[in-house]
Amino acid sequence: MRHDDATNDSEDDRLRTKDPFEDSGYVANPFAEADDELCINDWYGYNMPQEAIKEHLFQDNRDGCFIITNSSTEGIPYILSIFVRRLTSEKMRLFDAKQPRDVACGTTTSNYIIKHNTILEHPKILHYPVRRNFAGRIYIIERRSFGSLKELIEYHQQYQDILPARLKLPRTLAHYEINPSRVKLKEKLGSGVFKATYRVAFEKATIIAVRMLPDHLSSDDFFQEAKMMMKLHHPNLLQFIGVCSRGSQSMILTEYIPHMTLASYLRLSCNKNKDPRFLLNLCAQVCSTMSYLAMRRCIHRNLAAENCFIENGNVVKIAHVGRKRKSIVNKYTLFGDKKKHFAWLSLEVLEQSRFSHESDVWAFGILMWEVFAFGKHPYGSLDCDAVIDFLQTGNRLDRPDNCPLEVYDMMQLCWDRNPNNRPTFAQLQDQFMELGKEDTQTSLND
């Protein structure tokens, strides 16, 4: 594609370049369905926020490293975001779709001047709309279309063509390995499936959390989780930072929330904020995150208010994401002592020790109950065997005093005896959206 040829492309073929902190005109759709075939690829970010895209690509720091995300703009199913340090192609042409054609055909965008064979003063992330034509083929420039998004990416891995650089696949876990001399343990925060969690000083300034591998867990289990966490980007997930080895000890480093768990927060706020709309928003944040994890074929296994953190008084961050396992049924056997967290386990987990996305939905129903019960422990003083008997006879947790009937109905759907009858997280998201509409606010406050 010659420089002059690009000016003859149709209006729909123009390439948008925008700073990620500005409105690019292409909006990620948080409720769009993720393609199962795409979810297995490290370059697919689903509905990754622009802040996370920027952080991810700048950390990679290579010309051509990229992320594909969903778009809610009609006719544009995906956005290709590329990290660029150097613009070297005589064939490349960049446009600003907000400008008239005669301006767009020049060498100026709304953000900076484009010169051929130029090293940019500051690296940029350029956003390209990926379109689908009437025949269902994927393209950036219509004259060169592909049967799938994967084919488009494979082509641009070999040929730069109209892009500012050939595409480079995301880094492997080795890129996230951190020298142990940069990490100093400060205080123990707790223990669980992993040996212990510590607050640590990183680079002498940043405070992060470290999870250590226990003696009975294999390094394969540990690094399986690390590889999965590396691919997850959601504003309500604790951010993965890296991995570190000190002698025979392996550690996962994550973002640290210096305040309290959601369970502790709810108990403290019991007499301060009983607004059902606020509580509903907390649940909706968790549901959105769990829907994202389900799309990425990730089963949490340990969802509970105690495994979530509260930031700035209203933002929920989910921690302790479980391992990812690819299989037809997408299930795996329970690891560890179920009696430590039996109150959140579904009947099929308690009876058969097997997890699934459906068992995560059950646990989410328990978490909703915790939220509207202001941090009370589910089932009170009942032990594990008593809870199993209670559930097997058809009993379920009672509606909390502060819980609207519509919300309690959602909980009961999550606790259906048959896993296949439970709603998916995507369906629960739709229900949260309905409950959030103005015409339902009155009933929520009744």
Secondary structure, 3 states (H helix, E strand, C coil): CCHHHHCCCCHHHCCECCCCCCCCCCCCCCCCCCCHHHHCCCCEEECCCHHHHHHHHHHHCCCCEEEEEECCCCCCCEEEEEEEEEECCCCCCCECCCCCHHHHCCCECCCCECCCCEEEEEEEEEEEEEEECCCCCEECCCCCEECCHHHHHHHHHHCCCCCCCCCECCCCHHHHECCHHHEEEEEEEECCCCCEEEEEEECCCEEEEEEECCCCCCHHHHHHHHHHHHCCCCCCECCEEEEEEECCEEEEEEECCCCEEHHHHHHHCCCCCCCHHHHHHHHHHHHHHHHHHHHCCECCCCCCHHHEEEECCCEEEECCCCCECCCCCCCEECCCCHHHCHHHCCHHHHHHCEECHHHHHHHHHHHHHHHHCCCCCCCCCCCHHHHHHHHHCCCCCCCCCCCCHHHHHHHHHHCCCCHHHCCCHHHHHHHHHHHCCHHHHHHHHC
